[in-house]
Amino acid sequence: MAFQTTVSGLLQTYVDKIVRISQRRVQETVEWVGKEVASVLAEVAKEGYFSSEFIYSGSYIEKLAVYIPEEFDLMVPIECGKGFKTEKTLHSDVKYRLVFPKGNRKDSKWEIQSFFLHAEKVMEVFEEQVISATLNRDIDIYHRRPCAAAVCVTVKHGWERVNVDLVPFVKNPFKEWPIAWPRKDAPWPSQAKILEIKKAGIDLVAKTMWRPSFSAIERIILEDIDADGGHRKDGLKILKTVLQSSWERVEKALCSYHLKTILFWTCEKHPDPSEWATLEDSLNLLVDELIRGLEQCFIPHYFLPDENLFEDTGHLNVLLEEVKQLRKDPVSYLKIETILNNRVGEKLTSLIPDVWSEARFTTEEMQLWVSEDSLVEYLTQNPI
């Protein structure tokens, strides 16, 4: 079998055969997860504090996922009435209070303390109501971590298990654009895209205080980011695949949100579509920006650049050397040629993505994930 031998060609084959997941499988999972969650939220909504509607968020909706669906983020609107305003807390540009003027408290079912809608109280009520709504259902619920903005449940469908983070949020409560973005004279994104983003607005999610959520505007940025024929998303997905398969020991130091932020910064610094015309160039741009962040132990939040996304810097030196090796020779680092040479003919090669997406089996005691090498060996010995 003949494979493309240019670096970009080999990288593209790697994306097609290893990285890219079945959108059919994603859609099927979205449908049954959505049905179960809708049933739970319909019960929750009867109390009048939260909407029964929800919005999908995260990598599967952004089409940045690199593995079959195992978890989803769902945004759940909070029914908190009208008339409130936002106030920044002292010494912080990212923490807010929601304030209800005295005459407007009657518009909300919430018990307002000192005219404030407290984020922690909202999360307590939401968790209690989700727990109540999941009784007698085949859904597991986990105790919320302190300061977490989500209630986590596991939805079951046959042998499949999908973790779902339910995130209550207040839809765009700001009367004016609240952050110093876009940066002056920044060449990316386009003015049309910026107008679309500002129209959508920035939401607030509940932690110890109210904090901005950028998931909606990130989705807007990503939806047509490669409309010019570029390879930005595929470059990012290669990095995500490496992170989850080869850099798992440093996943606490580096996560997928770091990589998505790297993509945004790189796009702003390199707005010329010609720089993203090949997969090799696209991957190199992203890796170079990641190397700079690791060397400085600093990846600034794209929308709040004074905020460093690195919390744990203990493994960054080790990771830096790994990333430099990837930059030096991506084909060898990713073992692309070895992977492709192990394929046993055109039929098997074309079949692997679909078979691999189904390669999960269950026993009474445990779920067993079959490695890809084992799958290839099995299919070689048992021709289809």
N, C-alpha and C positions, 0 to 999 in steps of 0.2 A: 504494500500500500504506500502511495506517495503522499507525504505531508509537505506543506509549505516549509521552506528552509530559511527564510529570512527571520530575523528576530521577531518582528511584528507578526509574521505569519505563524511562528511557533507559539507566541503569546496568545494569538487569537484562537488557535486550536486548543490551547490550554483552557481558555475561557469557555469555549464551546463544549468541551468534553468533561471538564472538571468543575468549573466555577458555576456555570449557568444552571439554574434550577428550572424545573418544570413549572411553567406558569399555570398549566392546567391543574397541577397538584395544589398550587397556592390558592387558586380560585375555589377549588373544592373545599379546602380547609377553611378559607374565609367564610364560605357559605354556612357550614355546619357550626363553626364557632359563633358566627353572628347570630344564628338562630337561637343557640343556647343563651348567649349573653342578652339578647333582646328579651327573652322570657324572664330572666332574672331582673333586668332593669325595669320591665313593665311592672313587676311587683314592687320594686323600690320606689318607682314614680308615684305610686298610690298615696304615699305620705306627703307628696308635694314639695319635697326639698330638692329633688334631683330629676332631671329629664329622663324619659325612657329612650331618647335618641342617643346615639353615640357616633363618634368619628374615629375611623381607623387611622393610626399613626405608626411611625416607625419604618424599618427597613423594607418590609414586604410591600407596603404601599408606595414607598419611594423607589421600589425596584432596585434595591441595593443589597438584598439578601443573597447569601451564598450557600445556604443549606435549606433542606426541606423545612416547612413551617413547624417551629416548636414553641414560639411565643409571639404574642401580639400586644401592642399598646393600644388601648382604646380610651378616647377622651370622652368624658361624661359631663354635659353642661350642668351647672348648679343653678337652681331656680332661686335667685336671691332678690327678685324684685327690681325696682328702679330707684333712681334718685341718689344712689351712693356715689362717693367720689374716692379717688385714690390719693394716698399720701405716702411719700417716701419716709422710711424710718431714719432716725439719726445715724449718721456715719455710714450710710449704705445707699448705693444706687440700684441695688437689685432686690431690695426687700421693701414690701409695701404693706400698708394697712388699708382696709376697706371701711370707709366711714359713712354712716347713715345720718344725714341731718335729722333733727328731732321730728320734724313733721312727716318724714318719709318712712319711718320704721314700720308703719302699718302695711306698707306694700310688700313686706316680706314675712314669710312664716317663721323665719329664724328668730330665735331668742337672742336679741342684740344686747350685748353687754357694753355699757358706757359708749353706746353709739358705734361700736366696732363689730364687724363680722370676723370672728377669730378663726384663723386658718386651722388651728389644731382642733377646735370644736367641730368644724365642718368635716374633718377627716374622721373624727370619732363617730359622728352620726352616720357618715357614709359606710364605715366599716360595720357598724351595728346593723344597719339596714341590709347590707349585702349578705351578712351572715344569716340574718333571718330569712331572706329570700332564697337562700341556697339550701335551707333545710329540706330534707327528703328529696334532694336532687343528687345526681351522680357528679357532683362538683366538689372538689377539695378547696378549702380556703386556708390561707396562711396568715398568721398574726402579722400585722403591719409592723415593719421596722420603725424604730423611733425616727421622726423627722421625714419619713418617706411620704412621697406625694401620691402613692398608689396603693390600692388594695389588690392583693395578688390571689388569683384563683387558678385552679387547674381544671380545664374542661375536658371531658372524656367522650370518645366516640369509637366504640369497638376497642381495638388495641391502641388507638392513638391517644396521646396525651398532649395537650397544648396549654402552656402557661399564658395567662392573660393578666396584664396589668391594667386595672381600671383606675383612671386618673380623673378625678373631678376638676373642673376648671370653670373660671368666669370668663365669658367671651368678651374680649376687647373692651375693658371698662374705661379706657383712657379717652379723655376728651381731646387731647393733643398727642401727637407722636412722642413717645416717652424716652427714646434713646438717641444718642448721638451717632446715628447710622442712617443713611450711607455716609461714608467718609467724603469729605470735600474733594472734588476732582477725581474720585475713584472711577476708573474706566469700566468697571463691571460691578453688578449686573447692569443691564440697559435701563434707560429711564422708564421705558414702558413697563419693565419688570418691577422696578422700584414703586411705580404708581400702583401696580397690582398688589404688591406687598403691603403698602401703606393702607390701601383700601381694606385688606383683610384684617390688619391690626395685630396687636400682640395680646395674648391671653395671660391670665394669671392662674397658677396652680398653688395648692395649699401644702406648705411644709410647716415649719414653726411660725413663719410669716408667709405672706403671699409673695410669690416669686414669678418673674416672667417666664412664659413658655414660648419657645420659638418654633415648635414643631409645625405649626400651620404655615408659617412663612418659609421654613426650610423646604417643605413639600412643594410650595410654589416655585422656588428657585430650581429645584431638581427636576420638575416634571418635564421640561423640554431643554435641559441643559446641553444635550448633545444634538439638538435640532440642526446644527451646522455640520453634522457628519463627524464630530469629534468622538474621542474615546475616553472621556472623563470618567464615566460610570464604570466602564470595564476596567480601567486602571485602578480605580478605587476598590473594585470587587476582588481584583488580584491581591491587593494588600490585605483586605479583610480575610481572604482565604488563608493567606500565610499566617496572619495573626492567630486565627483559630486552629490552625493545624500544626504550626511550627513554633509559634511564640507564645503558646498557651501558658507557659510558666511565668510570663510577665504580663498576663492579661489584666491584672489589677493595676499595673502601672500604665498600660496602654489599652484603650478600648476602641470600639467601633466609632464612638462619637468623636474621639480624637481624630480619627482618620477622616471622618466626614468634614470636620473643621479644617483639616489640612486641605481637603479638596476646595473648600470655599476660598481660603486664603490664596491658594495657588491660582485659582481662576481669576481672582482680582488682580494678582500680580502679573498674570499672563493672559490678557484678554484677547489676544490675536488668535482667531480660530486655526490659523495655519500651524500654531505650536501644538495643537491637539490632533493633528491630522492622522497620525499613526499611533498605534497602541504602544509601541516602544517609547516614542517621545512623551506620550501622556503618562506612562508609568514612571519614566525618569523625572519628569517635572514633580510629580507627587512625592517620589522618594527623596529628591533633593530637598523639598520643603520639610519633609519629616526629619531628615538628617539635621537640618538647621534647628528645628524645635528640640530634638534630643540633645544636641550639643549645648544649647542654651538652657536646657531643663525648663523650657517655657513654651507652651502652646497657648496663645491668647484666644479667648472666646471670640468667635467671629463678630458677634454683635455687641459684646461687652469686652473690649480688648484689654482692659486693665485686669481682667480676671484670668488667672492661670489655670488651665484645665488639668495640669498635672498635680495630683495630690500625693502620690507615692513616687518618689524619685530614686528609690533604692536600687532598681534593676535597669535604670536607663543606660548606664555605660555598657552593660552586656548587650542590651537591645541595639544600641548604636552600632556596635560592631557587626551584628547580624544584618542590619539594614544596609550597611556599607557593602557587605558581601552581595546582597541582593542587587545593589546598584551597579556593582562591578561586573557581574555576569548573571543576569536574571534567568537565562535559559538553564545554566548549570545549577543555580541555587534552587530553582523550582523543580529540578530534575525532570524537565519537560520531555527531553528526548528519551529518557529511560521509561517514563510513563507511557509515551506513545509507542515505543518499540515493544512494550509488553502486551499491547493489544493484539488480539488473535484474529485478525482479518476484518474486512470492511463491515461485515454483518454485526460482529460483536461490538466493534467500535461505535457504530451508530446506535446500538441497542443500550449501551452502558448507562447513559443518563436516565432513561426511563426505568430500567431495571433497578438502578441504584436508588432512585427515588422511592422504590417500593421495598428496599432491602432492610426491613425491620421485622423482627419476629418476637413472639411473646411466649414465655413459659409461665407456669403458675407462680414461680418465685421471682422472676426477674425479666427485664426486657434486654434482649441481646442485639447489639448493633454489629453487623457483619462488616469487616474492613473491606475496602475496595479491592485490595490484593486478593483476599480470600474469595471475593465474588468473581474476579477474573479467573482464578484457578478453578472454581466450581464450574463456571460456564465452559471453560476449556475442556474439562473432563466430561461434561454433560452437554454435548452440542444441542443447540436449539433447532 
